[in-house]
Amino acid sequence: MFFQETTPDTSGYMIAGYAIAFIVMALYVASIYLRTRNLNQDMTMLEEMDKPAHPVQTSPPPQPRKSPAKSGANKSAKTVTKKSRQK
Amino acid sequence: MQPKPVALKVLDVASIILLAISTYLALVFAPTELVMGDVQRVFYFHIGTAWTALLGFILAAVFSVVYLVRKDLKWDRLQVAAIEVSLVFFLITIVLGSIWARPAWNTWWTWDPRLTTAAVTELIYVAYFMLRQGIDDPDRRARFGAVYALIGGLSAPITFFAIRLFRTIHPVVIGGTNPEADGGFSMTADMRVAFFFALFAFTVVFIDLFWNRIRLGDLQDKVEQLKLKVSM
């Protein structure tokens, strides 16, 4: 090779070299992307599993609304006590 | 899922642009070497990937020392990331060197000191991942990995200095000459531009991949911890 007069055509080796370099880099980038995506899926699934079946209430439970019938009953109860006092 | 930081997104784009410019400089801008022809152009990526890979192996050895001192698994994740990216880059270095050797030395491979030390370095780090796969306990795995990476890190300077210390046919392009080298050449000004730009571009690409790999390691760690929590 080093005793020739003209420059040899070695472009095929050059193309092969650059193609392999880019393919290896692309495969590695793809592997990072795929592994990240799979781990995110695992994370979501594990977080779902980690949630308790009966969620614990952190805020105070809502107060039951007084129904008109119930308040009326209370009123009658009050009147009963008043009447019994008068007796 | 944590969103990607803006700086990392910018680095991703910058890496692609720099790699494209570096490819243009290597394939179009740099002149054709008269004796070897176009195959000499693989030299720019060959050195670019070799430089970052060897730097990564040495960085990993430094992270190992920090892990052994502080016992913080964060340093273990940094070490794994540095070694994985370096392993990929060094594979490219070896393959490109072999492709260059075929027309230059008339063989794909020869057991020259540089080629041998490079192959040994690559195999040391392949074995590193095999070792880690075999250990389940995270602290034990990190401790074994750190000691291994620290000792393995010695192979990086040995590989770098192999062409300066031993009798070899591998050319010395930076910082010296080798009278017994086969395929050596002196760089023109345009070749230097392509060469130094490739070094810069691959350094940025390495940092980008390294950062992405660290994020992957953090995510792996979170998933492992969550698995333990769920299984208890």
HADDOCK unambig.tbl for C-alpha pairs under 7 A between the chains (distance, minus, plus):
assign (segid A and resid 2 and name CA) (segid B and resid 35 and name CA) 6.28 0.50 0.50
assign (segid A and resid 7 and name CA) (segid B and resid 34 and name CA) 5.29 0.50 0.50
assign (segid A and resid 7 and name CA) (segid B and resid 35 and name CA) 5.63 0.50 0.50
assign (segid A and resid 7 and name CA) (segid B and resid 36 and name CA) 6.71 0.50 0.50
assign (segid A and resid 7 and name CA) (segid B and resid 37 and name CA) 5.56 0.50 0.50
assign (segid A and resid 8 and name CA) (segid B and resid 36 and name CA) 6.52 0.50 0.50
assign (segid A and resid 8 and name CA) (segid B and resid 37 and name CA) 5.56 0.50 0.50
assign (segid A and resid 9 and name CA) (segid B and resid 37 and name CA) 6.13 0.50 0.50
assign (segid A and resid 10 and name CA) (segid B and resid 37 and name CA) 5.74 0.50 0.50
assign (segid A and resid 10 and name CA) (segid B and resid 38 and name CA) 5.43 0.50 0.50
assign (segid A and resid 10 and name CA) (segid B and resid 39 and name CA) 5.33 0.50 0.50
assign (segid A and resid 11 and name CA) (segid B and resid 38 and name CA) 5.02 0.50 0.50
assign (segid A and resid 11 and name CA) (segid B and resid 39 and name CA) 5.93 0.50 0.50
assign (segid A and resid 13 and name CA) (segid B and resid 39 and name CA) 5.75 0.50 0.50
assign (segid A and resid 13 and name CA) (segid B and resid 99 and name CA) 6.21 0.50 0.50
assign (segid A and resid 14 and name CA) (segid B and resid 38 and name CA) 6.08 0.50 0.50
assign (segid A and resid 14 and name CA) (segid B and resid 39 and name CA) 4.53 0.50 0.50
assign (segid A and resid 14 and name CA) (segid B and resid 41 and name CA) 6.68 0.50 0.50
assign (segid A and resid 14 and name CA) (segid B and resid 42 and name CA) 6.08 0.50 0.50
assign (segid A and resid 17 and name CA) (segid B and resid 42 and name CA) 6.44 0.50 0.50
assign (segid A and resid 17 and name CA) (segid B and resid 96 and name CA) 5.48 0.50 0.50
assign (segid A and resid 17 and name CA) (segid B and resid 99 and name CA) 6.33 0.50 0.50
assign (segid A and resid 18 and name CA) (segid B and resid 42 and name CA) 6.97 0.50 0.50
assign (segid A and resid 21 and name CA) (segid B and resid 92 and name CA) 5.68 0.50 0.50
assign (segid A and resid 32 and name CA) (segid B and resid 213 and name CA) 6.96 0.50 0.50
assign (segid A and resid 36 and name CA) (segid B and resid 216 and name CA) 5.93 0.50 0.50
assign (segid A and resid 39 and name CA) (segid B and resid 219 and name CA) 6.89 0.50 0.50
assign (segid A and resid 39 and name CA) (segid B and resid 220 and name CA) 6.72 0.50 0.50
assign (segid A and resid 40 and name CA) (segid B and resid 1 and name CA) 6.33 0.50 0.50
assign (segid A and resid 43 and name CA) (segid B and resid 223 and name CA) 5.72 0.50 0.50
assign (segid A and resid 46 and name CA) (segid B and resid 226 and name CA) 6.63 0.50 0.50
assign (segid A and resid 46 and name CA) (segid B and resid 227 and name CA) 6.81 0.50 0.50
assign (segid A and resid 49 and name CA) (segid B and resid 230 and name CA) 6.97 0.50 0.50
assign (segid A and resid 50 and name CA) (segid B and resid 230 and name CA) 5.73 0.50 0.50
